[in-house]
Each structure stands twice: as C-alpha cells, then as structure tokens.
Amino acid sequence: MAGFYPVLDADLGSTIFTDQSSALAWLGERDERVGTEIDRLVAEVVAGSTVLDRLRTYLASQSGKRPSIDEAARWLAVSSRSLQRQLQEAGTSFRAEHDEARLRLARQLLLETDLKIAAIAERVGASTEANFIAFFRRRMKQSPAAWRRASSASASSSARPPGRAPRR
C-alpha cells in the first residue's frame, strides 16, 4: 500500500493492529479457528517460497538491468550476508543466479522474437554485443545465432505431422 494514499490524496482512514486477536475482533470474527487457519496459511506460503525462488522471481523482473546483491537483498528483505549464506547453502551464488536469469531471457528472446543479436544483448544487460556472444557461447557451447537456428529447426521439425518430410 506504500504510496497508495498520497496518489489518491484521500483520507481513507486506516487501522493498524499489533496482534491478530484485535484484528479479528475488529472484523467481528469470534471463532478462534479463523486465526489458526490464517497462521497455517501464512506458514504454508512462507515455507513454500524460498529465498532462492524469490530471488529468481526478482532477477527475472530485472531484465536489462544489472542489480547488485545489495539491491536484491533489500527487495527480499534480508541482509546481503544472509542472502549470500542462504545461496551458498543452496549450492549457488548471486552471480550464478543472475547469469542464469540473463541466459533464460536470452534464450526466450532468441526463440520467440526476430530481434537482432545486438538488441538481445542490450535487453539482457550485456555491455556489448561481443560480450554477450562470448557469455552465451561459454554457457551454451555455441553462438546465439547458431543456437537460434538449431532451436528453430528442431521446433519446426517437431511441429510437422509424423511421416511428413519438410518442404524444400
């Protein structure tokens, strides 16, 4: 809700509760099972959403940007050191996750668009087209253009009905 009230410039009033029982009483809810169910749902959501999952979501939303670990940690509401520690426990690092997010976006753009390699390099946050090509080649063992051709060919051949040869 941050920024919501100033945008509307309206005095909508609000109440902040420091404990669940006060909030439920304000709502007119007397059944204690509601509070227990809320606690269960919150615990389920928190347990099902690891820092790594949330980091991957964040990095996917940052296409073309080069966020720092401090920015990511701030967005995740953890300290940079805590984020590093949790990633290490998961067997990865911020750099590895950032690179994987860039590679995922590059592959998506290569498959789904006709953008030139230079435009894709810019979209994934590479400093130059040459740096992007080198990065992509290191990870995929072929150039972006070759990967696009090979992926497009395999996608189009798998889309043909069985037993039909490609048109020439």
BAMI-953289 format. One record per residue (C-alpha): x, y, z. Coordinates in Angstrom, 2 decimals, always signed. Layout:
site c1: X; c2: Y; c3: Z
...
//
This chain:
site c1: +0.00; c2: +0.00; c3: +0.00
site c1: +3.01; c2: +2.28; c3: +0.10
site c1: +2.23; c2: +5.37; c3: -1.91
site c1: -1.43; c2: +4.48; c3: -2.37
site c1: -2.93; c2: +7.17; c3: -0.16
site c1: -0.77; c2: +10.05; c3: -1.43
site c1: -1.64; c2: +9.17; c3: -5.03
site c1: -5.35; c2: +9.35; c3: -4.32
site c1: -4.92; c2: +12.30; c3: -1.99
site c1: -7.77; c2: +10.87; c3: +0.04
site c1: -8.22; c2: +10.41; c3: +3.75
site c1: -9.40; c2: +6.81; c3: +3.68
site c1: -8.52; c2: +6.09; c3: +7.28
site c1: -6.73; c2: +3.00; c3: +8.40
site c1: -6.27; c2: +0.89; c3: +11.47
site c1: -3.08; c2: -0.93; c3: +12.32
site c1: -3.23; c2: -3.93; c3: +14.61
site c1: -0.28; c2: -5.28; c3: +16.52
site c1: -1.91; c2: -8.61; c3: +17.25
site c1: -4.20; c2: -10.95; c3: +15.40
site c1: -6.91; c2: -11.20; c3: +18.08
site c1: -7.53; c2: -7.43; c3: +17.95
site c1: -7.80; c2: -7.53; c3: +14.16
site c1: -10.24; c2: -10.44; c3: +14.26
site c1: -12.33; c2: -8.69; c3: +16.93
site c1: -12.44; c2: -5.55; c3: +14.79
site c1: -13.71; c2: -7.69; c3: +11.92
site c1: -16.36; c2: -9.14; c3: +14.21
site c1: -14.85; c2: -12.61; c3: +13.98
site c1: -15.15; c2: -14.56; c3: +17.24
site c1: -14.17; c2: -18.02; c3: +16.03
site c1: -10.57; c2: -18.76; c3: +17.11
site c1: -10.23; c2: -21.29; c3: +14.30
site c1: -10.05; c2: -18.39; c3: +11.83
site c1: -6.85; c2: -17.12; c3: +13.45
site c1: -5.40; c2: -20.62; c3: +13.49
site c1: -6.23; c2: -21.05; c3: +9.79
site c1: -4.63; c2: -17.69; c3: +8.98
site c1: -1.47; c2: -18.72; c3: +10.82
site c1: -1.41; c2: -22.05; c3: +8.94
site c1: -1.84; c2: -20.36; c3: +5.55
site c1: +0.86; c2: -17.79; c3: +6.25
site c1: +3.27; c2: -20.54; c3: +7.37
site c1: +2.47; c2: -22.55; c3: +4.23
site c1: +3.15; c2: -19.59; c3: +1.94
site c1: +6.38; c2: -18.66; c3: +3.71
site c1: +7.64; c2: -22.26; c3: +3.73
site c1: +6.83; c2: -22.75; c3: +0.05
site c1: +8.66; c2: -19.63; c3: -1.04
site c1: +12.38; c2: -19.98; c3: -0.51
site c1: +14.75; c2: -17.07; c3: -0.77
site c1: +16.14; c2: -18.71; c3: -3.93
site c1: +12.68; c2: -18.83; c3: -5.53
site c1: +12.05; c2: -15.21; c3: -4.60
site c1: +15.50; c2: -14.17; c3: -5.89
site c1: +14.80; c2: -15.87; c3: -9.22
site c1: +11.49; c2: -14.03; c3: -9.49
site c1: +13.23; c2: -10.75; c3: -8.71
site c1: +16.02; c2: -11.33; c3: -11.23
site c1: +13.51; c2: -12.27; c3: -13.94
site c1: +11.79; c2: -8.92; c3: -13.37
site c1: +15.08; c2: -7.04; c3: -13.80
site c1: +15.70; c2: -7.78; c3: -17.50
site c1: +18.26; c2: -5.44; c3: -18.97
site c1: +19.38; c2: -4.25; c3: -15.56
site c1: +22.35; c2: -5.34; c3: -13.54
site c1: +21.06; c2: -5.37; c3: -9.98
site c1: +23.58; c2: -5.69; c3: -7.19
site c1: +23.35; c2: -8.25; c3: -4.42
site c1: +22.57; c2: -5.35; c3: -2.06
site c1: +19.58; c2: -4.30; c3: -4.20
site c1: +18.33; c2: -7.89; c3: -4.39
site c1: +18.75; c2: -8.37; c3: -0.64
site c1: +16.84; c2: -5.16; c3: +0.04
site c1: +14.00; c2: -6.35; c3: -2.24
site c1: +13.99; c2: -9.73; c3: -0.46
site c1: +14.03; c2: -8.02; c3: +2.95
site c1: +17.18; c2: -9.84; c3: +4.09
site c1: +20.73; c2: -8.69; c3: +4.64
site c1: +23.27; c2: -9.14; c3: +1.86
site c1: +25.25; c2: -11.51; c3: +4.06
site c1: +22.16; c2: -13.57; c3: +4.86
site c1: +21.34; c2: -13.80; c3: +1.16
site c1: +24.89; c2: -14.93; c3: +0.36
site c1: +24.74; c2: -17.54; c3: +3.13
site c1: +21.37; c2: -18.91; c3: +2.00
site c1: +22.51; c2: -19.11; c3: -1.61
site c1: +25.68; c2: -20.90; c3: -0.55
site c1: +23.56; c2: -23.40; c3: +1.42
site c1: +21.51; c2: -23.95; c3: -1.75
site c1: +24.72; c2: -24.60; c3: -3.71
site c1: +24.64; c2: -21.46; c3: -5.81
site c1: +25.67; c2: -17.80; c3: -5.78
site c1: +24.18; c2: -14.45; c3: -6.68
site c1: +26.34; c2: -14.24; c3: -9.79
site c1: +25.35; c2: -17.74; c3: -10.95
site c1: +21.65; c2: -16.95; c3: -10.46
site c1: +22.00; c2: -13.58; c3: -12.21
site c1: +23.80; c2: -15.18; c3: -15.14
site c1: +21.17; c2: -17.92; c3: -15.37
site c1: +18.37; c2: -15.32; c3: -15.42
site c1: +20.14; c2: -13.46; c3: -18.25
site c1: +20.65; c2: -16.71; c3: -20.17
site c1: +16.98; c2: -17.71; c3: -19.72
site c1: +15.87; c2: -14.33; c3: -21.08
site c1: +18.32; c2: -14.54; c3: -23.98
site c1: +17.06; c2: -17.99; c3: -25.00
site c1: +13.47; c2: -16.81; c3: -24.76
site c1: +14.17; c2: -13.77; c3: -26.95
site c1: +16.12; c2: -15.85; c3: -29.47
site c1: +13.25; c2: -18.33; c3: -29.78
site c1: +10.26; c2: -16.01; c3: -29.62
site c1: +11.43; c2: -12.90; c3: -31.45
site c1: +13.27; c2: -11.85; c3: -34.58
site c1: +15.37; c2: -9.33; c3: -32.67
site c1: +18.93; c2: -8.90; c3: -33.83
site c1: +21.64; c2: -10.28; c3: -31.56
site c1: +22.73; c2: -6.73; c3: -30.66
site c1: +19.21; c2: -5.89; c3: -29.45
site c1: +19.06; c2: -9.07; c3: -27.38
site c1: +22.47; c2: -8.27; c3: -25.92
site c1: +21.13; c2: -4.91; c3: -24.80
site c1: +17.93; c2: -6.44; c3: -23.37
site c1: +19.84; c2: -8.91; c3: -21.23
site c1: +22.13; c2: -6.20; c3: -19.90
site c1: +25.35; c2: -7.06; c3: -21.73
site c1: +27.77; c2: -4.18; c3: -22.09
site c1: +28.48; c2: -5.06; c3: -25.74
site c1: +27.27; c2: -7.49; c3: -28.37
site c1: +30.68; c2: -9.18; c3: -28.33
site c1: +30.49; c2: -9.69; c3: -24.55
site c1: +27.00; c2: -11.18; c3: -24.92
site c1: +28.14; c2: -13.57; c3: -27.66
site c1: +31.11; c2: -14.69; c3: -25.54
site c1: +28.85; c2: -15.14; c3: -22.47
site c1: +26.30; c2: -17.13; c3: -24.48
site c1: +28.96; c2: -19.27; c3: -26.17
site c1: +30.56; c2: -20.11; c3: -22.79
site c1: +27.25; c2: -21.27; c3: -21.38
site c1: +25.62; c2: -22.90; c3: -24.43
site c1: +28.73; c2: -24.07; c3: -26.34
site c1: +27.57; c2: -22.27; c3: -29.50
site c1: +26.89; c2: -18.74; c3: -30.67
site c1: +23.44; c2: -17.17; c3: -30.15
site c1: +22.81; c2: -17.21; c3: -33.93
site c1: +23.72; c2: -20.90; c3: -34.23
site c1: +21.60; c2: -21.75; c3: -31.18
site c1: +18.64; c2: -19.84; c3: -32.66
site c1: +18.95; c2: -21.69; c3: -35.99
site c1: +19.26; c2: -25.09; c3: -34.31
site c1: +16.39; c2: -24.42; c3: -31.90
site c1: +14.14; c2: -23.06; c3: -34.64
site c1: +14.87; c2: -26.07; c3: -36.85
site c1: +14.12; c2: -28.55; c3: -34.07
site c1: +10.94; c2: -26.66; c3: -33.11
site c1: +9.67; c2: -26.61; c3: -36.68
site c1: +10.51; c2: -30.30; c3: -37.30
site c1: +8.71; c2: -31.32; c3: -34.11
site c1: +5.67; c2: -29.32; c3: -35.26
site c1: +5.38; c2: -31.35; c3: -38.51
site c1: +2.93; c2: -34.23; c3: -38.57
site c1: +4.65; c2: -37.65; c3: -38.31
site c1: +5.84; c2: -39.10; c3: -41.60
site c1: +5.88; c2: -35.76; c3: -43.44
site c1: +9.11; c2: -34.50; c3: -44.84
site c1: +9.98; c2: -30.81; c3: -44.68
site c1: +9.14; c2: -28.76; c3: -47.78
site c1: +12.01; c2: -27.75; c3: -49.98
//
